[in-house]
Amino acid sequence: MEHESLVEEIKGSMSELNVPGVAVGIMHGEETFTAGLGVTSVDHTLPVDDSTLFQIGSITKTFVGTLAMRLVETGKIELDAPIRSYLPGFRVQDEGASEGATMRHLLTHTAGWVGDWFPEDLGHGDDAVARYVESMAETPQLTPLGEVLSYNNAGFNVAGRVFEAVLGKSFTEIIQEMILDPLEMSHTYLLPWDVMTHRFAVGHSAEGDRPTVARPWSIGRASGPAGGIVTNVRDMLKYARFHLGDGTLNGERILERESLRILHTPQVKYSPNNSVALTFWVDDRRDARTMGHGGGTVGQTSLLTIVPDRDFSIILVTNSGNGGQLNPRVTNWALEHYLGVETPEPKVIEMPEERLAEYEGGYGAALSALDVESGDGGLVISRRSLGGFPTRDVPPPKAESPQPVRYGFYGEDDIVGLEAPSKGNLGQFLRGPDGSIAWLRLGLRIHRPL
């Protein structure tokens, strides 16, 4: 009966948030459940089912981490060896970062350079990832290497290029041979011309009173390691099963148990109850630890959540930017109704008005700008998209206007969104050596005071 209630919960959120299509997969012990709802596109209304292909965006990063541990086991790479051991010509603007960055820095978002680095279209050739990494010679350094966590797409494209260099193949070939084939993920792809022969979803943006198709469809092959995988919920449950297991599939060992343990072990803490492992985000606010990853491309959002101690996983894929609200809402519902695990809200504290003044002002990052004002013991934050994704020449949405969101403090310099579309989103004000505010980390990305 929980499955029927889950579907009704999704339908209600789809209607409220104007999400055209959703697919869901649940795994609990040996039992699995999958379903598709809605349509692949509002312009061409094919029904979504559990074999419909969706872009999973940055969930791809966990595949990169899994692949990295396979290569560590075979001695092809080391987590703490300099990237230049494998890419002698690797360079960003900061020479210290160029020389000292390691695979561990890449997999934990601590390299310190601008992470949302999206150059012009680099094509769909086998050399696309190599061309991306060459373009990074212009990438500015924001923070010292290894000191601050800030979401870093660029680092994962570097990791993909390292794989190419040590194995002499394209990233697409490597991920196919070393991850997708061993896990029997036979309906998972990275290249558009493979996807287009199957039923697939297109992204949507919310403009006016109905969703509209978002373009471009592809984020480009150059960013394949950061977010290029296209798959369905059935294949994603195979992937979840592997990460809930002992490193084998059908009796064949793919990773040693110890490698899985390392892959899932928190590395860097960034809020009171949250940390990053080797690509997986770990959440310890509930009675049971969860780990997983979200993904967002052009109008498609996804969320994978794994509960190791309860042998449970849920994958949600949507073809709307508003999936960013639907996915955590449905995931929290599923954790409560399938496992009895509730998701507590942080206890908000009122901050004195004289303290709030120091947080006010403008903050900027590569893809967005934030305006922070104080009020009612908390903050009001407006976010403006600056465009630049999936390539730097893409302008911001025409119809977008900043939507103020109230944030409350739940700790010293720790904030949480109190209302849609950012309810539950965590942020942190980071201070410099002199005690002044150096950064606002929101959406896991650091924004500099303007």
N, C-alpha and C positions, 0 to 999 in steps of 0.2 A: 504493500500500500504506500510505502514511502516514495516509491518511484512515481506513482500517479500524483502524489502531492508535490513532488519535485517539479514535474512537468507543469502543473498548475502554477507553481511559484514562478517558474520561468516565463510562462505566458503572461502573467500579471506584470512582471517587470518589462517584458517586451512591449506591451501595450502602453505602459506608463512612460517609457523612455524612448519610444519610437525606434525600436531595434528591429530591422526587417528579418534577420535570420540568426538562429542560434543552434549549435549542436552541443550535446553534453555527453560525457562518459563518466561512469562511476565504477570503481572497483572496490569491493569489500571482501577480503579473503578470496575465496574462489569464485565469488559471484560477481558478474559484471552486468551493467545496464548501459545502453546507449540510446539516444534519441536525437532526431532533428526536428526543428520547428521553424516555421516561416519560409521565406524565399531567399534564393541566392542573390537576387537583384530586383529592385523595384521597377527597373526598365524591362527585364526579361524574367518573368516570375516562375522560375523552376523551383519546386519544393526542395527544401533542405532535408537531407536524411543523414544517417550516421556514416555514410561514405563520401559525403560532400567535402571537397578540399577547401581548407581555410589557411590563410597565412597565420602562422603562430609567432611571427616576429621574434622578439628577444628570448623566447623560450629556447630558441636555437642556441643561445649561449650555454645552456646546460649540456647540450650535445657536444659543444666545443670542449667543455670541461671534462666530460666523459672520455672523449677522444684523447685529450691531453694525458689522462691517466693511463690509457692504453699505451701511449708512446713512452710514458715514463717507465712502465713495466718492461718494455722491450729495449730500454736504454737509448732510445732515439733522442729524448730530450730530458732535461732536469728542470724541476720547478724553480730552482733558485740560481740557475745559470743565466748570465747576461744574454739578452736577446741577440746581441751582436755575435755570440758564439755560433748562431745559426744564420743570421742576416748581417754580415759584416758591414754592409752599407747603410744599416738602419739609422735614421736620423730624424729628430724633431728639433725645434729651435734651441732647446736647452741641451747643452753637451753633456752635462752630468746625468740627465735623464736618459739621453741617447745611449750613454755608455753603461749605465747601471740598471736599467729596467730589466726585469725578469718575467718569466711566465707567471709567477705567483702575483706580481703586481698587475698583470693584465687580467687575470682571472678573478681578482678581488677589487677591481676598479680603483686602484690606488697609485696608478702611474703618474697622475698629477697634471697631465697635459689636457687640452680641450678635448672632451670626449665626443661631443656632437660635431664631428668633422665630416662634412658631406660635400666633397668637391663636385664639380660638374660631372655629367654622365660620362662614365668611363667604359661604357660598352658592355657587351655580354660575351666577350672572348675569354679564353682560358687565362689571359694575362690580366684580367680586371682587378683581382685582389693585389697583385704585384704593383699595378699602376696606382692603386689607392695608397699603398704603403709608401711608395715613392713620393706621392703628393704630401705626405705628412712632414716633410722637411720644413714646411711652413707652419707647422702646428705650434701655437704658443703654449708655454708652461704656466699653469695657474698656481700650483702649490708644489712644494718640494716633493721629490720622489718618495713614495711610501708613507707620507704623513697624513693625507686626508682622503677619505673615500668620497668619490663623486662619479656618478654613472658614466661609463666610458665605452661607447660603441667602438671608437677607433681602436682601442686596445684589443678587441676581439678580432678585428680584421688583421691586426698584426699577428695575433696568434694563428689565424688561418694561414697567413703567409709563411710563418715558421713551419707549419705542417707541410706546406707545399715544398719548401726548401729541403727539408730533411728526407722527404719521401719521393720527390721528383715527379709529383702528379698535381693536378688541379685540386683545390679544396672540394669541389663537387664530387670528383672521383674518390677522394679519400674518405669523405663522410659516408658515401655509398658503400664502399668496400669494408670499412672498419666499424660502422655503427648500424646503418640501415639494413644491410644484408644480414649481418649476424643476429639482429633483433627481429628479423622477418617483417620489417616495416615496408611492405611491398607497394604501398600506396602513398609514399612520401617522396617529395621531389624538391629541387631547388631551382630548376630552369623553367621559364614560362612555357617553352614549347613542349615540355613534358606535361605540364599542368593542363594545358588547353585542350588536350584530348579527353579530359574527364570533366565531370560536373564540378564546378568550383564557384566559390563565393566571390563577389566583388565588394569593396569597401563602400561605406556611405558616410556622408556628413549630414549634420542636422542644420538645414537652412530653411527658414520659414516654418511651415506647419507640417512638412513631410520630409523624409529622408531623400537625399539626392546622391547619385552615384559619384564617388570620389575618384579622382584621377591624379597622378598615374597609378596604374594597378601595381606594377612591380617597383620594388625599392632599388633594383639594380644588382647585378651580380657582384659588383665590387664590395658590397656590404653583406654578401652571403653569410660569412661567419658570424656577423653581428645579429642577423635576423632574417635569413633568407628561406627558411624551411616552410614548405607548404604540405599539409598533411590532413588526415581526418581523425576523428576521436577514437576510432577503432585502433588505428596504429598507435595513437598516443597512449592508449591503455597498455599496449605491449611495452612501451617505453617505461611507463610507470611501474609495471610489473617487475621489470628488470631492476629498477632502483629500489623496490621493496624487497628484492630477493637477495641471493647470496653471490651474485656475480656470474651465475650460469644461466643458460637457456637451453632447455631440452637436453640437459646433460653436458652441454658444451660450455667450457669456462671462457668467459669474455673478459672479466676483470677479477682479480683476486679480492677476497673479502676486505683485506687491509686497504686496498686501493679505493674501494667503495666507502670505507670508513673515513679515509682522508678526504675524499670528495665531498662528503656530507658534513664534515666537522667545521664549526664556525671558526673563521679566521680573523675577522675585523668586526668589532661591535660599533654600531653607529647610532643607537638609541637605547634607552634602558632595557628593552626586551627584544631588540632586533639586531641581527648580524648577517654578514655574508660568509658563506663557506667558499669552496672553489666553484663559483658561479651560482650555486643555489642560495636563495635568500631564506634565512632561518628566522622563525617567529616563535618566541617563547612566552607570549602573553597569555596563552590558554593553558588548560590543565594538561594538554598533550602538545608536544612540540610539532610544528608543521614546517615544511620546507617546500620550496617551489620557485616559480618564476612567472612573471607576466610578460605579455608581448603586445606591441602596438605598431602597426604599419599605417598605410594611408587608408583610414576608415575601417580597419579591422583590429579588434582587440581580443586577447585571450588570457587565460589564467590556468596554470597547472598548480595543484596543491596536493602534497603527499604527507600522510601522517604515518611515519614509520612504525610507531609503537602500537598502532591500531590496524595495521595492514590495510590501509584505506587510501584512495586517491580519487580526485575529481578533476576533470579537464572541461573547461568551458571555452568555446570559440564563438565569436560573434562577428558580424559584418557591419559594425557601426562603431563610431567613436564613443557613443554612449554605452558601449559594452564595458567601458571603464567603471561605470557605476553598477551595471548589472552583475558583472562577474564576482566582485567581493560580496555583494549582497546575497547572491545565490549560494556561493561557497560557504558563507557563515551559516546560512539556513541548513545546508546539507550537513555540516559538521555537527550542528545541534541535533538534527532529527535522525541522522544515521548513527551518530556516536555518542550523543549526549554531551558533547563538548561545546560549551558556550564561548562566545567571543566577547570578553569584557571591554567596555569602553574606558579609556583612560579617565581618571578622576581629575576633573578640571579645577584649577585653583585660580582665584582672582588675583591679578597682579596690580599693585598700586599704580595710580596714574603717573606718578613721577618716574617710575621704572619703565613704563611703556614708551615714554618719549624717546629713549635711546634706540628703540627698534624701528622707529618710523623712518620712512624715506623710500627711495627707489633702489632696486637691485636688478642687475642684469646678468644674463648668461647668453650662450650662443643662439639658442632658439626661442628664448622667452625673456620678458621683462616683468618685474613684479613691483607693484606699488603697495606699500604697507602703511596703514593708518591705525591709530589706537582708538579704543572705545569700549565702554562697559566692562572694564577689567581684562580685556583681551585685545586681539588685533583683527583688522579687516584687510584682507589681501586680494588685490585684483591682479589677474594674470593676463598678459597680452602676448599672443604668438607673434614672433618676428619672421616666420617663414623659415626657409632654408632646409626643409626636409621633403623628399628624400635626397634632393640635391640643393646646393646653396642658392641656385637661381630661382627656386620656387617661392613666390610671394606669400605673405600671410593671407588667411581667408578674408575675402572681401567684406562679408557681412558680420564679421566678428566684432563684438564690443566687450570690453572687460566686464566680467561678472564677479562682483565682490563676494568673498566668502569669509565668514567669521571663523577665526581660529582662537582656541583657548590654550592656556599654558597648563601642562600637566607635570612639569618639572622645571628645574632651572634651565632656561633657554630651550626647552622642548615644547613644541606646539602640536596641536591636532586639529584637523578640520571638523567643524561642528555642523556643517550643512552641505547639501548637494551643490555642485557636483563633486565636492572634495571631502565629503564626510568620512572621517576616519583616516584621512591622509596625514602622515606624520612629517614634521619638519624640525630642523634644529638650527639655532643660531650658533655659529662657531666663532670663538674669540681668538684674537691674536695675542702675542706675547705681552702687550701692554694692557690687556684686558678689554680692549674695545672690540666691537663686532667686526669680524673680518669677512664673514660669509653668512648667507642664509641658504641652508640646504633644504630644498623643497623638490618633491618628485625625484629624490635621491641625487639631484644635481645642485652643485654649489653656484650661488648667485652673488656677485660682488656688489657691495654698496656703491651707489653711483654718486 
